[in-house]
Amino acid sequence: MEALIGLGYTNAEAQAAIAKIPQDQAMTLEQQVTYALRSFSQR
């Protein structure tokens, strides 16, 4: 979440993006951030 906030997203936006990350997959931090950033572009 800190990475997204550091990029200028609000706490609420970061939390919403993190909530969309699938929990059943083993993802690295980089993959999680990439997934979260892609969720922003789907708006």
Secondary structure by P-SEA (a helix, b strand, c coil): caaaaaacccaaaaaaaaaaccccccccaaaaaaaaaaaaaac
